[in-house]
Amino acid sequence: MPSKKQQRRESEILMHLAIRNHRVDEVAQRLRDGADPNAFDDRNILTGTPYALTALCTAISTAAHTISPERAAIAEVNRELFPDSPPHDIRGERARSIEIIHLLLSAGADPNLPTRTRTPLSLAAFTGDMELVTLLLDSGADVSGPCWSPLSSRRQTKGGVGFHGNAIHEAVEKGRAAVVSLLCSRGADVSARNDAGKTALDLAVERGHSEVVRILQEHESHVA
C-alpha cells in the first residue's frame, strides 16, 4: 500500500493534470485534501523536457494557451474536421483557468516560487498575457521576475542554468508593449541588464520594437 507521502505526491501529479484540463472542482478538492499548491509536476508536459513546472506555472501556461493563436488554430481545425460537433468552449476554458489560478493563490501558492528556469511573472510576461501579469503583480510577485537558461552566458550556478534576464527583458524581446508599460508602472528596473549585458531599451532598439522603445524612453525621462 502506498505511503501517505506517496499518495500525496500522486495527488499532486493528478492536480497538474486537472489544471491542464481546466477541471476547477477537481483542483479545489485536491487542495482541500492536502495537495501542496506549490507542488512541482514530474516534468514539463507541454515541452517534454525535465524542467518541471510548479502548479502555479502550469496554470499560467494553461491559461495563456487558451488565448493563443495556436489554440484558436486548433479550434478552427476541429470545426473543419468535425462540423457537427459542438464548438470548443475557449472562453469557458479561459475562465476556468483563471479561477484555478485564484484557487492556487488563495491556497498559498507562492507567486515568486521559480521553476528551474522561470518565475511565474517571467512566464506570464513571456506569453504577453496582461491579465495574468496584472494578477501576479497584485498577488505579490516581485516585479523583477528573473529567468534562467542553460544557454546563458553567465556562470551556470543554478542546476545547470544561469541568469538570462528579467520579466521586462522577456516582454521587450517579444514586443509586448502593454506588458512593458505595466512593468514600468510597477517599478521594474529598466536599467537592469540581461546575461548579454543588454538593457530593455537595448533589446527594444535591436529588435525594432518602436512602440516599446517609446514606452521605455518615456519612462526613463520620468524617473531621471
PEZI-V369599 format. One record per residue. RES is the residue in one small letter. SS is DSSP state (alpha for helix, beta for strand, coil for the rest). PHI is phi in radians with two decimals (none if undefined). OMEGA is omega in whole degrees, -180 to 180 (999 if undefined). Layout:
res->RES ss->SS phi->PHI omega->OMEGA
res->RES ss->SS phi->PHI omega->OMEGA
This chain:
res->m ss->coil phi->none omega->-180
res->p ss->coil phi->-1.08 omega->176
res->s ss->coil phi->-1.24 omega->178
res->k ss->alpha phi->-1.07 omega->179
res->k ss->alpha phi->-1.11 omega->179
res->q ss->alpha phi->-1.16 omega->179
res->q ss->alpha phi->-1.12 omega->179
res->r ss->alpha phi->-1.13 omega->180
res->r ss->alpha phi->-1.13 omega->177
res->e ss->alpha phi->-1.09 omega->179
res->s ss->alpha phi->-1.12 omega->180
res->e ss->alpha phi->-1.20 omega->177
res->i ss->alpha phi->-1.12 omega->178
res->l ss->alpha phi->-1.19 omega->176
res->m ss->alpha phi->-1.12 omega->176
res->h ss->alpha phi->-1.04 omega->179
res->l ss->alpha phi->-1.10 omega->179
res->a ss->alpha phi->-1.13 omega->178
res->i ss->alpha phi->-1.07 omega->-178
res->r ss->alpha phi->-1.14 omega->-180
res->n ss->coil phi->-1.87 omega->172
res->h ss->coil phi->1.09 omega->-177
res->r ss->coil phi->-1.61 omega->-174
res->v ss->alpha phi->-1.04 omega->-175
res->d ss->alpha phi->-1.07 omega->-180
res->e ss->alpha phi->-1.19 omega->177
res->v ss->alpha phi->-1.06 omega->180
res->a ss->alpha phi->-1.06 omega->-179
res->q ss->alpha phi->-1.16 omega->-180
res->r ss->alpha phi->-1.15 omega->176
res->l ss->alpha phi->-1.15 omega->178
res->r ss->alpha phi->-1.11 omega->-179
res->d ss->coil phi->-1.44 omega->174
res->g ss->coil phi->1.93 omega->176
res->a ss->coil phi->-1.10 omega->-179
res->d ss->coil phi->-1.31 omega->180
res->p ss->coil phi->-1.16 omega->177
res->n ss->coil phi->-1.79 omega->-176
res->a ss->coil phi->-1.13 omega->174
res->f ss->beta phi->-1.51 omega->169
res->d ss->coil phi->-1.31 omega->178
res->d ss->coil phi->-1.45 omega->176
res->r ss->coil phi->-2.94 omega->177
res->n ss->beta phi->-1.46 omega->-176
res->i ss->coil phi->-1.11 omega->-175
res->l ss->coil phi->-1.17 omega->-177
res->t ss->coil phi->-1.86 omega->-179
res->g ss->coil phi->1.30 omega->-180
res->t ss->beta phi->-1.64 omega->177
res->p ss->coil phi->-1.39 omega->-179
res->y ss->coil phi->-1.41 omega->-175
res->a ss->coil phi->-1.13 omega->179
res->l ss->coil phi->-1.79 omega->168
res->t ss->beta phi->-1.27 omega->178
res->a ss->alpha phi->-1.03 omega->-180
res->l ss->alpha phi->-1.14 omega->179
res->c ss->alpha phi->-1.19 omega->173
res->t ss->alpha phi->-1.07 omega->-180
res->a ss->alpha phi->-1.16 omega->178
res->i ss->alpha phi->-1.12 omega->180
res->s ss->alpha phi->-1.06 omega->-180
res->t ss->alpha phi->-1.17 omega->-180
res->a ss->alpha phi->-1.12 omega->-180
res->a ss->alpha phi->-1.11 omega->-179
res->h ss->alpha phi->-1.11 omega->-177
res->t ss->alpha phi->-1.14 omega->-180
res->i ss->coil phi->-1.98 omega->-179
res->s ss->coil phi->-1.49 omega->175
res->p ss->alpha phi->-1.03 omega->180
res->e ss->alpha phi->-1.11 omega->180
res->r ss->alpha phi->-1.17 omega->178
res->a ss->alpha phi->-1.11 omega->180
res->a ss->alpha phi->-1.14 omega->178
res->i ss->alpha phi->-1.08 omega->180
res->a ss->alpha phi->-1.09 omega->180
res->e ss->alpha phi->-1.16 omega->178
res->v ss->alpha phi->-1.08 omega->179
res->n ss->alpha phi->-1.12 omega->177
res->r ss->alpha phi->-1.12 omega->-180
res->e ss->alpha phi->-1.26 omega->-177
res->l ss->alpha phi->-1.36 omega->-176
res->f ss->coil phi->-2.26 omega->-174
res->p ss->coil phi->-1.10 omega->-178
res->d ss->coil phi->-1.58 omega->180
res->s ss->coil phi->-1.50 omega->177
res->p ss->coil phi->-1.05 omega->179
res->p ss->coil phi->-1.15 omega->177
res->h ss->coil phi->-1.14 omega->-180
res->d ss->coil phi->-1.53 omega->-176
res->i ss->alpha phi->-1.16 omega->178
res->r ss->alpha phi->-1.09 omega->178
res->g ss->alpha phi->-1.15 omega->177
res->e ss->alpha phi->-1.04 omega->-180
res->r ss->alpha phi->-1.09 omega->-178
res->a ss->alpha phi->-1.06 omega->-180
res->r ss->alpha phi->-1.20 omega->178
res->s ss->alpha phi->-1.11 omega->178
res->i ss->alpha phi->-1.14 omega->178
res->e ss->alpha phi->-1.07 omega->179
res->i ss->alpha phi->-1.12 omega->178
res->i ss->alpha phi->-1.07 omega->177
res->h ss->alpha phi->-1.08 omega->178
res->l ss->alpha phi->-1.06 omega->-178
res->l ss->alpha phi->-1.11 omega->180
res->l ss->alpha phi->-1.12 omega->179
res->s ss->alpha phi->-1.14 omega->-179
res->a ss->coil phi->-1.47 omega->177
res->g ss->coil phi->1.95 omega->177
res->a ss->coil phi->-1.07 omega->-177
res->d ss->coil phi->-1.48 omega->-179
res->p ss->coil phi->-1.22 omega->179
res->n ss->coil phi->-1.99 omega->-178
res->l ss->coil phi->-1.25 omega->-177
res->p ss->coil phi->-1.50 omega->164
res->t ss->coil phi->-1.44 omega->178
res->r ss->coil phi->-1.13 omega->-174
res->t ss->coil phi->-2.14 omega->-174
res->r ss->beta phi->-2.54 omega->163
res->t ss->coil phi->-1.56 omega->177
res->p ss->alpha phi->-0.96 omega->-179
res->l ss->alpha phi->-1.16 omega->177
res->s ss->alpha phi->-1.02 omega->-180
res->l ss->alpha phi->-1.13 omega->-180
res->a ss->alpha phi->-1.12 omega->179
res->a ss->alpha phi->-1.14 omega->179
res->f ss->alpha phi->-1.07 omega->-180
res->t ss->alpha phi->-1.32 omega->-178
res->g ss->coil phi->1.39 omega->-176
res->d ss->coil phi->-1.49 omega->-175
res->m ss->alpha phi->-1.07 omega->-179
res->e ss->alpha phi->-1.07 omega->-179
res->l ss->alpha phi->-1.24 omega->178
res->v ss->alpha phi->-1.05 omega->180
res->t ss->alpha phi->-1.08 omega->-179
res->l ss->alpha phi->-1.05 omega->-179
res->l ss->alpha phi->-1.17 omega->178
res->l ss->alpha phi->-1.08 omega->179
res->d ss->alpha phi->-1.17 omega->-179
res->s ss->coil phi->-1.66 omega->175
res->g ss->coil phi->1.80 omega->178
res->a ss->coil phi->-1.15 omega->176
res->d ss->coil phi->-1.17 omega->-174
res->v ss->coil phi->-1.12 omega->179
res->s ss->coil phi->-1.18 omega->176
res->g ss->coil phi->0.86 omega->-177
res->p ss->coil phi->-1.21 omega->173
res->c ss->beta phi->-2.43 omega->-176
res->w ss->beta phi->-2.29 omega->-178
res->s ss->beta phi->-2.62 omega->174
res->p ss->coil phi->-1.20 omega->179
res->l ss->coil phi->-1.71 omega->-179
res->s ss->coil phi->-1.07 omega->176
res->s ss->coil phi->-1.44 omega->177
res->r ss->coil phi->-1.41 omega->177
res->r ss->coil phi->-1.03 omega->-175
res->q ss->coil phi->-1.55 omega->-176
res->t ss->coil phi->-1.87 omega->-174
res->k ss->beta phi->-1.97 omega->176
res->g ss->coil phi->1.07 omega->178
res->g ss->coil phi->1.53 omega->177
res->v ss->beta phi->-2.22 omega->179
res->g ss->beta phi->-2.20 omega->-180
res->f ss->beta phi->-0.98 omega->179
res->h ss->beta phi->-1.94 omega->-179
res->g ss->beta phi->3.01 omega->178
res->n ss->coil phi->-1.82 omega->-179
res->a ss->alpha phi->-0.99 omega->-178
res->i ss->alpha phi->-1.17 omega->175
res->h ss->alpha phi->-1.13 omega->179
res->e ss->alpha phi->-1.05 omega->-179
res->a ss->alpha phi->-1.16 omega->-179
res->v ss->alpha phi->-1.14 omega->-178
res->e ss->alpha phi->-1.01 omega->-180
res->k ss->coil phi->-1.57 omega->-180
res->g ss->coil phi->1.25 omega->-179
res->r ss->coil phi->-1.45 omega->-172
res->a ss->alpha phi->-1.04 omega->-178
res->a ss->alpha phi->-1.12 omega->179
res->v ss->alpha phi->-1.18 omega->178
res->v ss->alpha phi->-1.04 omega->179
res->s ss->alpha phi->-1.07 omega->179
res->l ss->alpha phi->-1.12 omega->-180
res->l ss->alpha phi->-1.06 omega->178
res->c ss->alpha phi->-1.07 omega->-178
res->s ss->alpha phi->-1.17 omega->180
res->r ss->coil phi->-1.66 omega->173
res->g ss->coil phi->1.74 omega->178
res->a ss->coil phi->-1.05 omega->180
res->d ss->coil phi->-1.43 omega->-177
res->v ss->coil phi->-1.31 omega->178
res->s ss->coil phi->-1.54 omega->-180
res->a ss->coil phi->-1.10 omega->-178
res->r ss->coil phi->-1.94 omega->177
res->n ss->coil phi->-1.44 omega->-176
res->d ss->coil phi->-1.17 omega->178
res->a ss->coil phi->-1.61 omega->178
res->g ss->coil phi->1.41 omega->-176
res->k ss->coil phi->-1.82 omega->175
res->t ss->coil phi->-1.44 omega->177
res->a ss->alpha phi->-1.05 omega->180
res->l ss->alpha phi->-1.15 omega->176
res->d ss->alpha phi->-0.96 omega->-178
res->l ss->alpha phi->-1.16 omega->-179
res->a ss->alpha phi->-1.10 omega->178
res->v ss->alpha phi->-1.14 omega->-178
res->e ss->alpha phi->-1.07 omega->-178
res->r ss->alpha phi->-1.51 omega->179
res->g ss->coil phi->1.31 omega->179
res->h ss->coil phi->-1.56 omega->-171
res->s ss->alpha phi->-1.10 omega->180
res->e ss->alpha phi->-1.15 omega->178
res->v ss->alpha phi->-1.16 omega->177
res->v ss->alpha phi->-1.01 omega->-180
res->r ss->alpha phi->-1.07 omega->-179
res->i ss->alpha phi->-1.07 omega->-178
res->l ss->alpha phi->-1.18 omega->178
res->q ss->alpha phi->-1.12 omega->179
res->e ss->alpha phi->-1.12 omega->179
res->h ss->alpha phi->-1.13 omega->-179
res->e ss->alpha phi->-1.10 omega->-180
res->s ss->alpha phi->-1.20 omega->-179
res->h ss->alpha phi->-1.39 omega->-178
res->v ss->alpha phi->-1.65 omega->-178
res->a ss->coil phi->-1.18 omega->999
